[in-house]
Amino acid sequence: MTMTLHDRIIPAYVHGLSALSGQLDKALAWGAENSVGELQFIASRLAPDMFPLAAQVRSTCVQAAQAPTRLGATGAPALAEDATDFAGLQTQIAETIAWLNGVTPAALGNDGARPIGFDLPNGMAFDMTADSYIRDWALPQFYFHAVAAYAILRHMGVPLGKSDYVGYMLQYLRPGTAPAG
C-alpha cells in the first residue's frame, strides 16, 4: 500500500503538535514549582540569533499549516503574531491541530510528482516535486522548530525526556516488550 501525501504529513504534524502541547503543560507546571514564570519561558532562546520559544511554537504551527496549504488545502489558521502567554501558545496549537484534523486526503491530492514552487521572503525560490517538498522541506522545517521549542524548555530546566517528544509511539509498542519498572 502506497502512502498518500496526507498520510505522510498530517499524522506527523498532529503527533508533533500534540507532543509540543504536552511539553508546554509540563513546563508550566514545573515553572510554577520552580519559580520560572511564563514570560521567562516565552522569551527564552537557545542562542542570540535564534527565535524565542513563542516564535518557535508559532513557527511549528505555521509549518504544519503551510505544507498542506501548498499541497491544496484551504482555510489554515492565521498565526501572524507570537503568543504572549502559555494559553496563547496552546490556542495556536489547538487551532492548528483542529484544522489539520479537517484536512482530507482529497484536498492534498496524491500526485507526488506534481511541481511545487515557493519563494522565501529573502528572495530565494525553490522548484521541486510534491514528494521532494515533503521529504526535503516540509517535514524538516516542522521538526526543526518543534525540536528548538523542546530544546528551549530543556535548557530552562524542564525535566522533559524522549517520551515527552515521541510518546505517541507507545501506540505501536509490542505487548510485553516495555522495560519493567
PyRosetta script that sets phi, psi and omega in degrees:
from pyrosetta import init, pose_from_sequence

init()
pose = pose_from_sequence("MTMTLHDRIIPAYVHGLSALSGQLDKALAWGAENSVGELQFIASRLAPDMFPLAAQVRSTCVQAAQAPTRLGATGAPALAEDATDFAGLQTQIAETIAWLNGVTPAALGNDGARPIGFDLPNGMAFDMTADSYIRDWALPQFYFHAVAAYAILRHMGVPLGKSDYVGYMLQYLRPGTAPAG")
pose.set_psi(1, 128.1)
pose.set_omega(1, 179.0)
pose.set_phi(2, -85.6)
pose.set_psi(2, 135.6)
pose.set_omega(2, 177.0)
pose.set_phi(3, -74.5)
pose.set_psi(3, 138.2)
pose.set_omega(3, 176.2)
pose.set_phi(4, -78.6)
pose.set_psi(4, 167.4)
pose.set_omega(4, 175.3)
pose.set_phi(5, -59.8)
pose.set_psi(5, -39.8)
pose.set_omega(5, 177.9)
pose.set_phi(6, -58.7)
pose.set_psi(6, -48.9)
pose.set_omega(6, -179.0)
pose.set_phi(7, -60.3)
pose.set_psi(7, -29.6)
pose.set_omega(7, -175.0)
pose.set_phi(8, -80.5)
pose.set_psi(8, -21.0)
pose.set_omega(8, -177.8)
pose.set_phi(9, -123.1)
pose.set_psi(9, -43.5)
pose.set_omega(9, -171.3)
pose.set_phi(10, -60.0)
pose.set_psi(10, -51.7)
pose.set_omega(10, 178.7)
pose.set_phi(11, -60.2)
pose.set_psi(11, -38.2)
pose.set_omega(11, 179.5)
pose.set_phi(12, -62.1)
pose.set_psi(12, -42.5)
pose.set_omega(12, -179.8)
pose.set_phi(13, -68.2)
pose.set_psi(13, -42.6)
pose.set_omega(13, 179.6)
pose.set_phi(14, -64.1)
pose.set_psi(14, -44.7)
pose.set_omega(14, 178.1)
pose.set_phi(15, -61.0)
pose.set_psi(15, -47.5)
pose.set_omega(15, -177.9)
pose.set_phi(16, -63.8)
pose.set_psi(16, -42.1)
pose.set_omega(16, 179.3)
pose.set_phi(17, -70.1)
pose.set_psi(17, -36.8)
pose.set_omega(17, 176.9)
pose.set_phi(18, -63.6)
pose.set_psi(18, -41.5)
pose.set_omega(18, 177.2)
pose.set_phi(19, -63.3)
pose.set_psi(19, -42.6)
pose.set_omega(19, 178.9)
pose.set_phi(20, -61.7)
pose.set_psi(20, -40.5)
pose.set_omega(20, 176.8)
pose.set_phi(21, -59.6)
pose.set_psi(21, -44.2)
pose.set_omega(21, 177.6)
pose.set_phi(22, -64.2)
pose.set_psi(22, -37.8)
pose.set_omega(22, 177.6)
pose.set_phi(23, -63.4)
pose.set_psi(23, -39.7)
pose.set_omega(23, 178.8)
pose.set_phi(24, -67.0)
pose.set_psi(24, -39.7)
pose.set_omega(24, 176.2)
pose.set_phi(25, -59.5)
pose.set_psi(25, -45.5)
pose.set_omega(25, -179.8)
pose.set_phi(26, -64.4)
pose.set_psi(26, -39.8)
pose.set_omega(26, 179.1)
pose.set_phi(27, -64.4)
pose.set_psi(27, -42.6)
pose.set_omega(27, -179.1)
pose.set_phi(28, -63.4)
pose.set_psi(28, -43.6)
pose.set_omega(28, 179.1)
pose.set_phi(29, -65.9)
pose.set_psi(29, -44.9)
pose.set_omega(29, 179.1)
pose.set_phi(30, -62.8)
pose.set_psi(30, -42.7)
pose.set_omega(30, 179.7)
pose.set_phi(31, -60.3)
pose.set_psi(31, -39.7)
pose.set_omega(31, 178.8)
pose.set_phi(32, -64.0)
pose.set_psi(32, -35.5)
pose.set_omega(32, 179.9)
pose.set_phi(33, -79.5)
pose.set_psi(33, -18.3)
pose.set_omega(33, -173.2)
pose.set_phi(34, -123.7)
pose.set_psi(34, 21.1)
pose.set_omega(34, 176.4)
pose.set_phi(35, 55.8)
pose.set_psi(35, 40.8)
pose.set_omega(35, 173.0)
pose.set_phi(36, -114.7)
pose.set_psi(36, 114.8)
pose.set_omega(36, -175.5)
pose.set_phi(37, -83.6)
pose.set_psi(37, 163.1)
pose.set_omega(37, 179.5)
pose.set_phi(38, -55.3)
pose.set_psi(38, -43.7)
pose.set_omega(38, -177.5)
pose.set_phi(39, -64.5)
pose.set_psi(39, -33.0)
pose.set_omega(39, 176.0)
pose.set_phi(40, -63.6)
pose.set_psi(40, -44.2)
pose.set_omega(40, 177.4)
pose.set_phi(41, -63.8)
pose.set_psi(41, -49.6)
pose.set_omega(41, -174.8)
pose.set_phi(42, -55.2)
pose.set_psi(42, -39.7)
pose.set_omega(42, -175.9)
pose.set_phi(43, -90.0)
pose.set_psi(43, -7.5)
pose.set_omega(43, -175.8)
pose.set_phi(44, -70.3)
pose.set_psi(44, 146.1)
pose.set_omega(44, 178.8)
pose.set_phi(45, -145.1)
pose.set_psi(45, 162.4)
pose.set_omega(45, -178.2)
pose.set_phi(46, -83.7)
pose.set_psi(46, -30.5)
pose.set_omega(46, -178.9)
pose.set_phi(47, -150.0)
pose.set_psi(47, 155.6)
pose.set_omega(47, -176.7)
pose.set_phi(48, -56.3)
pose.set_psi(48, -30.8)
pose.set_omega(48, -177.5)
pose.set_phi(49, -96.7)
pose.set_psi(49, 12.6)
pose.set_omega(49, 177.6)
pose.set_phi(50, -106.6)
pose.set_psi(50, 156.7)
pose.set_omega(50, 177.4)
pose.set_phi(51, -66.9)
pose.set_psi(51, 149.1)
pose.set_omega(51, 173.7)
pose.set_phi(52, -75.3)
pose.set_psi(52, 172.9)
pose.set_omega(52, -177.0)
pose.set_phi(53, -51.2)
pose.set_psi(53, -47.6)
pose.set_omega(53, -177.2)
pose.set_phi(54, -57.2)
pose.set_psi(54, -42.3)
pose.set_omega(54, 179.5)
pose.set_phi(55, -71.7)
pose.set_psi(55, -34.1)
pose.set_omega(55, 177.5)
pose.set_phi(56, -65.0)
pose.set_psi(56, -41.4)
pose.set_omega(56, 178.4)
pose.set_phi(57, -65.2)
pose.set_psi(57, -47.7)
pose.set_omega(57, 178.7)
pose.set_phi(58, -60.6)
pose.set_psi(58, -42.3)
pose.set_omega(58, 179.9)
pose.set_phi(59, -64.7)
pose.set_psi(59, -36.3)
pose.set_omega(59, 176.0)
pose.set_phi(60, -61.1)
pose.set_psi(60, -45.8)
pose.set_omega(60, 178.4)
pose.set_phi(61, -64.3)
pose.set_psi(61, -44.0)
pose.set_omega(61, 179.9)
pose.set_phi(62, -60.9)
pose.set_psi(62, -44.6)
pose.set_omega(62, 179.3)
pose.set_phi(63, -62.6)
pose.set_psi(63, -38.0)
pose.set_omega(63, 179.7)
pose.set_phi(64, -66.9)
pose.set_psi(64, -29.1)
pose.set_omega(64, 178.8)
pose.set_phi(65, -89.1)
pose.set_psi(65, -30.8)
pose.set_omega(65, -175.2)
pose.set_phi(66, -65.5)
pose.set_psi(66, -43.8)
pose.set_omega(66, -176.8)
pose.set_phi(67, -63.5)
pose.set_psi(67, -51.7)
pose.set_omega(67, 178.2)
pose.set_phi(68, -59.9)
pose.set_psi(68, -33.9)
pose.set_omega(68, 178.7)
pose.set_phi(69, -65.3)
pose.set_psi(69, -44.3)
pose.set_omega(69, 178.2)
pose.set_phi(70, -65.6)
pose.set_psi(70, -24.2)
pose.set_omega(70, 179.3)
pose.set_phi(71, -90.6)
pose.set_psi(71, -3.9)
pose.set_omega(71, 173.6)
pose.set_phi(72, 129.1)
pose.set_psi(72, -10.0)
pose.set_omega(72, 179.3)
pose.set_phi(73, -72.2)
pose.set_psi(73, 157.4)
pose.set_omega(73, 179.5)
pose.set_phi(74, -130.2)
pose.set_psi(74, 165.4)
pose.set_omega(74, 172.8)
pose.set_phi(75, 81.5)
pose.set_psi(75, 21.1)
pose.set_omega(75, -179.2)
pose.set_phi(76, -61.5)
pose.set_psi(76, 147.7)
pose.set_omega(76, 177.8)
pose.set_phi(77, -64.4)
pose.set_psi(77, 144.2)
pose.set_omega(77, 177.2)
pose.set_phi(78, -88.2)
pose.set_psi(78, 119.1)
pose.set_omega(78, -179.0)
pose.set_phi(79, -123.4)
pose.set_psi(79, 68.7)
pose.set_omega(79, -173.8)
pose.set_phi(80, -79.7)
pose.set_psi(80, -22.4)
pose.set_omega(80, -174.8)
pose.set_phi(81, -121.7)
pose.set_psi(81, 148.6)
pose.set_omega(81, 172.7)
pose.set_phi(82, -70.5)
pose.set_psi(82, 143.4)
pose.set_omega(82, 175.8)
pose.set_phi(83, -70.1)
pose.set_psi(83, 154.3)
pose.set_omega(83, -178.2)
pose.set_phi(84, -107.5)
pose.set_psi(84, -1.7)
pose.set_omega(84, 177.0)
pose.set_phi(85, -155.0)
pose.set_psi(85, 173.3)
pose.set_omega(85, -176.6)
pose.set_phi(86, -66.8)
pose.set_psi(86, -33.2)
pose.set_omega(86, 176.9)
pose.set_phi(87, -60.3)
pose.set_psi(87, -40.9)
pose.set_omega(87, 177.7)
pose.set_phi(88, -66.4)
pose.set_psi(88, -40.3)
pose.set_omega(88, 176.4)
pose.set_phi(89, -60.7)
pose.set_psi(89, -45.8)
pose.set_omega(89, -178.7)
pose.set_phi(90, -65.6)
pose.set_psi(90, -34.9)
pose.set_omega(90, 177.2)
pose.set_phi(91, -64.8)
pose.set_psi(91, -43.7)
pose.set_omega(91, 177.7)
pose.set_phi(92, -58.7)
pose.set_psi(92, -44.9)
pose.set_omega(92, -179.6)
pose.set_phi(93, -65.2)
pose.set_psi(93, -47.3)
pose.set_omega(93, -178.1)
pose.set_phi(94, -61.7)
pose.set_psi(94, -42.8)
pose.set_omega(94, 178.8)
pose.set_phi(95, -63.9)
pose.set_psi(95, -39.5)
pose.set_omega(95, 179.8)
pose.set_phi(96, -67.8)
pose.set_psi(96, -44.7)
pose.set_omega(96, 178.2)
pose.set_phi(97, -61.6)
pose.set_psi(97, -44.9)
pose.set_omega(97, -179.9)
pose.set_phi(98, -59.2)
pose.set_psi(98, -43.2)
pose.set_omega(98, 178.7)
pose.set_phi(99, -65.1)
pose.set_psi(99, -45.9)
pose.set_omega(99, 179.5)
pose.set_phi(100, -58.3)
pose.set_psi(100, -40.6)
pose.set_omega(100, -179.9)
pose.set_phi(101, -65.3)
pose.set_psi(101, -18.5)
pose.set_omega(101, 177.1)
pose.set_phi(102, -93.1)
pose.set_psi(102, -7.6)
pose.set_omega(102, 179.5)
pose.set_phi(103, -76.2)
pose.set_psi(103, 125.6)
pose.set_omega(103, -178.7)
pose.set_phi(104, -95.1)
pose.set_psi(104, 156.6)
pose.set_omega(104, 174.5)
pose.set_phi(105, -56.8)
pose.set_psi(105, -37.3)
pose.set_omega(105, -179.4)
pose.set_phi(106, -63.0)
pose.set_psi(106, -32.7)
pose.set_omega(106, -179.4)
pose.set_phi(107, -63.7)
pose.set_psi(107, -30.6)
pose.set_omega(107, -177.6)
pose.set_phi(108, -93.5)
pose.set_psi(108, -15.8)
pose.set_omega(108, -175.7)
pose.set_phi(109, 70.7)
pose.set_psi(109, -174.9)
pose.set_omega(109, 179.2)
pose.set_phi(110, -143.5)
pose.set_psi(110, 29.1)
pose.set_omega(110, 178.3)
pose.set_phi(111, -97.8)
pose.set_psi(111, 92.6)
pose.set_omega(111, -179.0)
pose.set_phi(112, -67.5)
pose.set_psi(112, -16.4)
pose.set_omega(112, -179.3)
pose.set_phi(113, -90.8)
pose.set_psi(113, -6.4)
pose.set_omega(113, -177.2)
pose.set_phi(114, -68.4)
pose.set_psi(114, 148.0)
pose.set_omega(114, -177.4)
pose.set_phi(115, -72.9)
pose.set_psi(115, 140.8)
pose.set_omega(115, 173.2)
pose.set_phi(116, -128.0)
pose.set_psi(116, 125.1)
pose.set_omega(116, 177.0)
pose.set_phi(117, -125.9)
pose.set_psi(117, 146.0)
pose.set_omega(117, 176.3)
pose.set_phi(118, -155.5)
pose.set_psi(118, 154.6)
pose.set_omega(118, -179.4)
pose.set_phi(119, -114.7)
pose.set_psi(119, 144.4)
pose.set_omega(119, 174.1)
pose.set_phi(120, -98.2)
pose.set_psi(120, 157.0)
pose.set_omega(120, -179.8)
pose.set_phi(121, -58.4)
pose.set_psi(121, -23.8)
pose.set_omega(121, -178.8)
pose.set_phi(122, -82.5)
pose.set_psi(122, 2.7)
pose.set_omega(122, 177.7)
pose.set_phi(123, 99.7)
pose.set_psi(123, -12.5)
pose.set_omega(123, 178.4)
pose.set_phi(124, -70.2)
pose.set_psi(124, 141.4)
pose.set_omega(124, 179.2)
pose.set_phi(125, -127.4)
pose.set_psi(125, 140.5)
pose.set_omega(125, -177.7)
pose.set_phi(126, -123.9)
pose.set_psi(126, 140.6)
pose.set_omega(126, 174.2)
pose.set_phi(127, -127.8)
pose.set_psi(127, 123.2)
pose.set_omega(127, -178.3)
pose.set_phi(128, -152.4)
pose.set_psi(128, 178.3)
pose.set_omega(128, 174.1)
pose.set_phi(129, -90.1)
pose.set_psi(129, 165.4)
pose.set_omega(129, 177.5)
pose.set_phi(130, -57.7)
pose.set_psi(130, -42.6)
pose.set_omega(130, 179.2)
pose.set_phi(131, -61.5)
pose.set_psi(131, -48.3)
pose.set_omega(131, -178.9)
pose.set_phi(132, -69.5)
pose.set_psi(132, -32.4)
pose.set_omega(132, 176.4)
pose.set_phi(133, -60.9)
pose.set_psi(133, -47.7)
pose.set_omega(133, 179.4)
pose.set_phi(134, -62.2)
pose.set_psi(134, -50.1)
pose.set_omega(134, -175.3)
pose.set_phi(135, -68.9)
pose.set_psi(135, -44.3)
pose.set_omega(135, -169.4)
pose.set_phi(136, -99.0)
pose.set_psi(136, -15.3)
pose.set_omega(136, -179.3)
pose.set_phi(137, -126.4)
pose.set_psi(137, -60.9)
pose.set_omega(137, -168.8)
pose.set_phi(138, -60.4)
pose.set_psi(138, -52.9)
pose.set_omega(138, -179.6)
pose.set_phi(139, -69.1)
pose.set_psi(139, -45.4)
pose.set_omega(139, 178.1)
pose.set_phi(140, -60.3)
pose.set_psi(140, -39.7)
pose.set_omega(140, 179.5)
pose.set_phi(141, -64.0)
pose.set_psi(141, -43.9)
pose.set_omega(141, 178.4)
pose.set_phi(142, -59.5)
pose.set_psi(142, -51.0)
pose.set_omega(142, -177.2)
pose.set_phi(143, -67.7)
pose.set_psi(143, -30.9)
pose.set_omega(143, 176.7)
pose.set_phi(144, -57.1)
pose.set_psi(144, -50.4)
pose.set_omega(144, -177.4)
pose.set_phi(145, -71.5)
pose.set_psi(145, -36.1)
pose.set_omega(145, 177.4)
pose.set_phi(146, -64.4)
pose.set_psi(146, -42.8)
pose.set_omega(146, 178.9)
pose.set_phi(147, -68.5)
pose.set_psi(147, -37.9)
pose.set_omega(147, 178.2)
pose.set_phi(148, -62.3)
pose.set_psi(148, -42.1)
pose.set_omega(148, 177.7)
pose.set_phi(149, -62.4)
pose.set_psi(149, -46.3)
pose.set_omega(149, 177.3)
pose.set_phi(150, -57.5)
pose.set_psi(150, -46.8)
pose.set_omega(150, -177.5)
pose.set_phi(151, -65.1)
pose.set_psi(151, -36.5)
pose.set_omega(151, 176.9)
pose.set_phi(152, -62.6)
pose.set_psi(152, -45.7)
pose.set_omega(152, 179.5)
pose.set_phi(153, -62.0)
pose.set_psi(153, -42.5)
pose.set_omega(153, 177.1)
pose.set_phi(154, -63.1)
pose.set_psi(154, -43.5)
pose.set_omega(154, 179.6)
pose.set_phi(155, -59.5)
pose.set_psi(155, -33.8)
pose.set_omega(155, 179.0)
pose.set_phi(156, -77.7)
pose.set_psi(156, -8.6)
pose.set_omega(156, 176.8)
pose.set_phi(157, 107.7)
pose.set_psi(157, -2.9)
pose.set_omega(157, -179.5)
pose.set_phi(158, -63.4)
pose.set_psi(158, 128.2)
pose.set_omega(158, -177.4)
pose.set_phi(159, -78.7)
pose.set_psi(159, 73.2)
pose.set_omega(159, 177.2)
pose.set_phi(160, -96.1)
pose.set_psi(160, 150.7)
pose.set_omega(160, 176.4)
pose.set_phi(161, -134.4)
pose.set_psi(161, -176.2)
pose.set_omega(161, -178.2)
pose.set_phi(162, -58.3)
pose.set_psi(162, -35.4)
pose.set_omega(162, -179.8)
pose.set_phi(163, -64.9)
pose.set_psi(163, -23.9)
pose.set_omega(163, 175.8)
pose.set_phi(164, -76.6)
pose.set_psi(164, -20.9)
pose.set_omega(164, -179.4)
pose.set_phi(165, -93.4)
pose.set_psi(165, -41.1)
pose.set_omega(165, -177.6)
pose.set_phi(166, -127.2)
pose.set_psi(166, 36.2)
pose.set_omega(166, 179.5)
pose.set_phi(167, -58.4)
pose.set_psi(167, -26.5)
pose.set_omega(167, 178.4)
pose.set_phi(168, -61.5)
pose.set_psi(168, -15.9)
pose.set_omega(168, 179.2)
pose.set_phi(169, -67.1)
pose.set_psi(169, -19.2)
pose.set_omega(169, -179.6)
pose.set_phi(170, -61.1)
pose.set_psi(170, -22.5)
pose.set_omega(170, 177.0)
pose.set_phi(171, -65.4)
pose.set_psi(171, -18.3)
pose.set_omega(171, -179.4)
pose.set_phi(172, -103.0)
pose.set_psi(172, 0.0)
pose.set_omega(172, -175.9)
pose.set_phi(173, -64.1)
pose.set_psi(173, 126.8)
pose.set_omega(173, 176.8)
pose.set_phi(174, -68.6)
pose.set_psi(174, 128.5)
pose.set_omega(174, -179.5)
pose.set_phi(175, -53.4)
pose.set_psi(175, 139.1)
pose.set_omega(175, 177.4)
pose.set_phi(176, 82.5)
pose.set_psi(176, 3.8)
pose.set_omega(176, -176.9)
pose.set_phi(177, -108.5)
pose.set_psi(177, -0.5)
pose.set_omega(177, 177.8)
pose.set_phi(178, -74.3)
pose.set_psi(178, 141.4)
pose.set_omega(178, 177.4)
pose.set_phi(179, -61.8)
pose.set_psi(179, 146.3)
pose.set_omega(179, 177.9)
pose.set_phi(180, -72.6)
pose.set_psi(180, 143.3)
pose.set_omega(180, 169.0)
pose.set_phi(181, 113.3)
pose.dump_pdb("model.pdb")
